[in-house]
């Protein structure tokens, strides 16, 4: 009898639902897993018969699975204490590369580092992002595996600019002095300590002389060698009004073999924004800065909300190592789940739109966290009970159809 197909379709649908619920419960501790739900549709015959009122005469033919819906709502973000772990807060997917070179998309951020110092997923896929050169990220560049291993090094960068923020005591007698110190780096990363000595020559007027230890300069004699000088003129409010007789700060041939001469600009800010004053406060240097740094090896790294990976080096410098890329899709329900919490785009999802976290509707990146599964155990148990009852009801229908069939056969004998 054709009627058997209807409860059989119900049994099949209930079994599919049980499998879906079981899969959700099995992945309740899987980082980044997204709960899946089945939706069902009834099946009707395509009869063209109508009754006297013109209404269609149709008979139900059972049930079928109409779609699988993934719940892409965000799971809870759990701290791990590992700098290599990440989670996306909001919309988006990490971009990874399989061993065959195929890009995959995932919400799972329990990354570790491989022996090459690259960030990888537990199954060996490489995390992709934008590269950085000299601490500058190029978001227009091609996506590359992100390198964060302790073997990462940075070359030394020679100083080109120095800055001094200081105050000179206006009550200092003519001939009185004060000084500031600032360290600069040459092309080999060696440190050279500059001393800036200020001498008051008149009311609101000071001269300054910049010296460096003579041992740092090839052929130099004496304890120190002058490398720059000038005059500072202050107005009656203590603001730097002008500088005169300024000699550029130039350190000649360096004894360590670094590139020379070492030319420096600064150190007192610009004409519109000076960093040195003359007031009736005590002489003080509050800041001395330079744009150079020594070479160093990577010690630690952290991930910023925009996905920038900032590395701290043994030299004390902090530089960007790269930036994690985040992908978004027009229709996440159209993504195909390929296992290992990976997804692939389809015609229904649209192509991946890859960019920087926190832009274009993409979520931000939480460093040191992983996203937990969003499976709700109470909801799954409720679905489990319903599926079990539906299975039993459909099984009972088959038993009833069987009894009717046996009675019909008995009538014909």
Order of alpha helices (4+ residues) and beta strands (2+ residues): alpha-beta-beta-beta-beta-beta-beta-beta-beta-beta-beta-beta-beta-beta-beta-beta-beta-beta-beta-beta-beta-beta-beta-beta-beta-beta-beta-beta-beta-beta-beta-alpha
